[in-house]
Amino acid sequence: MVAVSHRFELVYFPIPKNATSSLKHVFYTIETGHPFDAKTRDRLGGTVHQFYRSRPSDWLDYYAGYTSFVIVRDPIKRLLSAYGNRVLGAGESRSEKLSSAGLKPEPTIEEFIINFNEYRENSKVIRNHTIPQSRYVGDFWDKIALKIPIEQLGSVPEMLQKLTGARVELPQMKKTPNPAKVSDLSPKLFNKLVDFYQKDYEMLGPMYSPDMLK
């Protein structure tokens, strides 16, 4: 779903695992003038993710006059991040579903990638957080004005401040140490992920490429 600010003529394209929670909180704050806190959550009856429900097609009416941006990430590093906090420690209900499908609730990174399709089929959360980035923004990639690598996330507050005049700070969201690294992947597993994310690497070049990870 897309976050649109008609007040500041801004469009933000959230992609799971690309600092989405932090940026949606920032977007809400500059749009409304107050943070998305516990009182706001109770009043609206949902999280900040549920607040922004615009469809990408809604944005196409405004792209010529609005400033649009997206945060992107190396596809394989993004998957490893999803493994760290969306596969491990999945929670009781998801663990039971995975177990009933013959899958380990907390697999090693090797076990996860070998059974990658099965994990995605049996968990909506895992599936949503490993969908290729090209599935989220590929159809209108050329129309997005600012494509920001996640390594440059620190530049976003200054960019938003210039565009809105509002003082912007990125909230410190809870981070989970990533238990898996690219170096943990065998050539076979690495190549399997490169094949799965081929369209991502085509879209994101020259910002990211498999060769940059070797």
RACORHU-V765061 format. One line per field, one symbol per residue. ss: DSSP state (@ for helix, = for strand, . for the rest). phi: phi as a letter, one per 30 degrees, with the letter a starting at -180 (. if undefined). burial: I if it has 9 or more other C-alpha atoms within 8 Angstrom, else O. A space follows every 10 residues. Layout:
# RACORHU-V765061
ss->???
phi->???
burial->???
This chain:
# RACORHU-V765061
ss->.====....= ===......@ @@@@@@@@@@ @@.....@@@ @@@@...@@@ @..=.@@@@. ......==== ==..@@@@@@ @@@@@@@... .@@@@@@@@@ ........@@ @@@@.@@@@@ @@.@@@@@@@ ..@@@@@@@@ @@@..====@ @@@@@@@@@@ @@@@...... .......... .@@@..@@@@ @@@@@@.@@@ @@@@.....@ @@@.
phi->.ccccddchb bccdbeicid dedddddddd dcibddcddd ddddiadddd dcbddedddd dcedccdcbb cbaeeddddd ddddbccdid jddddddddd cicddbdddd dddecedddd dcbdddddcb eeddddbddb edcddbccdd dcedddeddd dddcicdbbd ddddcceddb beddddedde ddddddcedd dddddcdbae ddcd
burial->IIIIIOOOII IIIIIOIIII IIIIIIIIII IOOOIIOOOI IOOOOIOIIO OIIIOOOOIO OOIOOIIIII IIIOIIIIII IIIIIIIIOI OOOIIIIIIO OOIOIOIOII OIOOOOOOII OIIOOIIOII OIIIOOIIOO OOOIOOIIII OOIOOOIOOI IOOOOOOIOO OOOOOOOIOI IIOOIOOOII OOIIOOIOII IOIIOOOIIO OOOO
